[in-house]
């Protein structure tokens, strides 16, 4: 089984299928909720806790050469495509002077993206 670059959700599903376990059975063996297993398999939870990964690996009885790939896949962060939405620039926030009056907005923006002024 090629485990080098597969996403964690896919690996979890493959290993669970190979072990012939339902999500509920795996959850019971690992000591986590069935909902957690489902969310991980669907990729809705992409960064499981280290303890959760260790529990799943033990419950799945992974062999020595599979466990590092399983753990590495859990640590890899998959970025979803950026949604096209406008970020609110921090420079647009009202800043109050000492007298309690709003200070004029600054055109200087230290945000990593271009200011949307």
Secondary structure, 3 states (H helix, E strand, C coil): CCCCCCCHHHHHHHHHHHCCCCHHHHHHHHCCCHHHHHHHHHCCCCCCCHHHHHHHHHHHCCCHHHHHHHHHHHHCCCCCCCCCCCCCCHHHCCCECCCCCECCCCCCCCCCCCCCC
